[in-house]
């Protein structure tokens, strides 16, 4: 009985080693290269959206006037039938806009709990120099809100699948509710 169990374990170990030994190799790819692995929304689409929207916003009246507006960023609503990490879209746009130096960002809704927690920690802690702690009530409110949506239209038959994505972003003035900027971009992918 003991020998049979031992032989079975050795056989399983050999099979497992062979399976791992036959795995495909891993290599690095160009993150800016065109990705065509599938018809779903992917890294190339994310880069296209972020670059086009950032470029459009940077030439808008909102930032051309040199007033460095304070913006809060809301997530892009995913209204497609597939999972899309829309936070990656807004993060890329925020990063490019921050690099430009023409806009400033305030804490968004998602990060507000962390911001408040840090303020509380500094206020309650005896470990901080009281002259250097961040005071409550000093955060700035955003003048503008960036938000948007991504939608898709999917058509397919037995031979062809056609996916059309539409990404729309807007910047709203918070005080007045006026739409200050809006743009959209389209992506169409066909698999035949």
C-alpha positions as CSV (number, residue, x, y, z in Angstrom):
1,X,0.0,0.0,0.0
2,X,2.8,2.4,1.0
3,X,4.7,1.6,-2.3
4,X,1.6,2.2,-4.4
5,X,1.0,5.7,-2.8
6,X,4.7,6.5,-3.3
7,X,4.7,5.5,-7.0
8,X,1.5,7.5,-7.5
9,X,3.1,10.6,-5.9
10,X,6.2,10.3,-8.1
11,X,4.1,9.8,-11.2
12,X,2.0,12.9,-10.4
13,X,5.2,14.9,-9.8
14,X,6.6,13.9,-13.1
15,X,3.4,14.7,-15.0
16,X,3.2,18.1,-13.2
17,X,6.8,18.9,-14.1
18,X,6.2,18.0,-17.7
19,X,3.2,20.3,-17.9
20,X,5.1,23.2,-16.4
21,X,8.0,22.5,-18.6
22,X,5.8,22.8,-21.7
23,X,4.5,26.2,-20.8
24,X,4.8,29.1,-23.2
25,X,7.5,31.6,-22.9
26,X,7.0,35.1,-21.5
27,X,8.3,38.2,-23.2
28,X,8.0,41.9,-22.9
29,X,6.0,43.8,-25.5
30,X,6.0,47.5,-26.4
31,X,3.3,49.1,-24.2
32,X,2.7,51.7,-26.9
33,X,2.4,49.0,-29.6
34,X,-0.9,48.1,-31.2
35,X,-2.5,45.3,-29.4
36,X,-4.7,43.0,-31.6
37,X,-5.2,40.0,-29.3
38,X,-9.0,40.3,-29.2
39,X,-11.9,42.5,-30.3
40,X,-12.6,43.6,-26.7
41,X,-11.6,47.1,-25.4
42,X,-7.8,46.9,-24.7
43,X,-4.6,48.8,-24.0
44,X,-4.4,50.4,-27.5
45,X,-8.0,51.6,-27.1
46,X,-7.2,53.0,-23.7
47,X,-4.2,54.9,-25.0
48,X,-6.1,56.3,-28.0
49,X,-8.9,57.6,-25.8
50,X,-6.6,59.1,-23.2
51,X,-4.4,60.8,-25.8
52,X,-7.2,62.2,-27.9
53,X,-9.3,63.5,-24.9
54,X,-6.2,65.0,-23.2
55,X,-5.2,66.7,-26.4
56,X,-8.7,68.1,-26.9
57,X,-9.0,69.4,-23.4
58,X,-5.6,71.0,-23.5
59,X,-6.7,73.3,-26.4
60,X,-10.1,74.1,-24.9
61,X,-11.0,77.5,-23.6
62,X,-11.1,76.0,-20.1
63,X,-7.3,75.7,-19.9
64,X,-6.1,78.1,-22.7
65,X,-7.0,81.1,-20.6
66,X,-4.2,80.1,-18.2
67,X,-6.3,80.0,-15.0
68,X,-5.2,76.5,-13.9
69,X,-8.7,75.3,-13.0
70,X,-9.3,73.0,-10.0
71,X,-10.9,69.8,-11.3
72,X,-12.2,66.7,-9.6
73,X,-12.4,63.5,-11.6
74,X,-15.3,61.1,-11.5
75,X,-15.1,57.6,-13.0
76,X,-16.2,57.1,-16.6
77,X,-19.4,55.1,-16.5
78,X,-19.1,51.7,-18.3
79,X,-22.3,51.3,-20.2
80,X,-21.0,48.4,-22.3
81,X,-21.7,44.7,-21.8
82,X,-18.0,43.9,-21.1
83,X,-15.7,44.7,-18.2
84,X,-13.7,47.8,-18.9
85,X,-11.4,49.3,-16.2
86,X,-12.6,52.9,-16.7
87,X,-10.5,54.1,-13.8
88,X,-7.5,53.4,-16.0
89,X,-8.9,55.8,-18.6
90,X,-9.4,58.7,-16.1
91,X,-6.0,57.9,-14.4
92,X,-4.3,58.2,-17.8
93,X,-6.0,61.5,-18.6
94,X,-5.4,62.9,-15.1
95,X,-1.7,62.0,-15.4
96,X,-1.2,63.7,-18.8
97,X,-3.1,66.8,-17.7
98,X,-1.1,67.0,-14.5
99,X,2.1,66.7,-16.5
100,X,1.0,69.6,-18.6
101,X,0.8,71.9,-15.6
102,X,-2.3,73.7,-16.9
103,X,-4.8,72.2,-14.5
104,X,-4.8,71.2,-10.9
105,X,-6.7,68.3,-9.3
106,X,-8.5,68.1,-5.9
107,X,-9.3,64.9,-4.1
108,X,-11.9,62.9,-5.9
109,X,-14.8,61.0,-4.4
110,X,-12.9,57.7,-4.3
111,X,-9.9,59.1,-2.5
112,X,-11.8,61.4,-0.1
113,X,-12.0,58.7,2.7
114,X,-8.2,58.4,2.6
115,X,-7.8,62.1,2.7
116,X,-10.1,62.5,5.7
117,X,-8.4,59.6,7.5
118,X,-5.0,61.2,7.0
119,X,-6.3,64.6,8.4
120,X,-7.8,62.8,11.4
121,X,-4.5,60.9,12.0
122,X,-2.5,64.0,12.0
123,X,-4.9,65.9,14.3
124,X,-5.2,63.1,16.8
125,X,-1.6,62.0,16.8
126,X,0.9,63.1,19.4
127,X,3.7,62.2,17.1
128,X,3.4,65.2,14.8
129,X,4.8,68.6,15.2
130,X,1.6,70.6,15.8
131,X,3.0,73.6,13.7
132,X,3.4,71.3,10.7
133,X,0.1,69.3,10.7
134,X,-2.5,69.8,8.0
135,X,-5.5,71.7,9.4
136,X,-9.0,70.6,8.9
137,X,-11.2,72.9,6.8
138,X,-8.4,74.0,4.4
139,X,-9.1,71.6,1.5
140,X,-10.1,73.4,-1.7
141,X,-13.3,72.5,-3.5
142,X,-13.2,71.8,-7.2
143,X,-14.5,74.4,-9.7
144,X,-15.0,71.7,-12.4
145,X,-16.0,68.0,-12.6
146,X,-14.7,65.7,-15.3
147,X,-17.0,62.7,-16.0
148,X,-18.1,60.6,-18.9
149,X,-19.2,57.3,-20.3
150,X,-18.3,54.5,-22.7
151,X,-20.9,52.8,-24.7
152,X,-20.7,50.0,-27.3
153,X,-22.8,48.7,-30.2
154,X,-22.1,45.1,-31.0
155,X,-23.3,43.5,-34.2
156,X,-22.4,40.0,-35.2
157,X,-23.4,37.1,-37.5
158,X,-21.9,33.7,-38.1
159,X,-18.9,35.2,-39.9
160,X,-18.3,38.7,-38.6
161,X,-18.3,40.6,-35.2
162,X,-18.3,44.4,-35.3
163,X,-17.9,46.4,-32.1
164,X,-18.3,50.2,-32.1
165,X,-17.2,52.0,-28.9
166,X,-18.1,55.6,-28.2
167,X,-16.3,57.4,-25.4
168,X,-17.7,60.8,-24.3
169,X,-16.2,63.0,-21.7
170,X,-17.5,66.3,-20.3
171,X,-16.2,69.0,-17.9
172,X,-19.0,70.7,-15.9
173,X,-18.6,73.9,-13.9
174,X,-19.8,72.9,-10.4
175,X,-21.1,76.2,-9.2
176,X,-23.3,76.9,-12.2
177,X,-23.8,73.5,-13.8
178,X,-22.6,74.9,-17.1
179,X,-21.0,72.4,-19.5
180,X,-17.6,73.9,-20.3
181,X,-16.1,71.2,-22.5
182,X,-17.2,68.0,-24.1
183,X,-15.6,65.7,-26.6
184,X,-16.0,62.1,-27.9
185,X,-14.0,59.6,-29.7
186,X,-15.0,56.4,-31.6
187,X,-13.3,53.1,-31.9
188,X,-14.5,50.4,-34.3
189,X,-13.2,46.8,-34.2
190,X,-14.1,44.1,-36.7
191,X,-13.3,40.4,-36.4
192,X,-13.9,38.3,-39.5
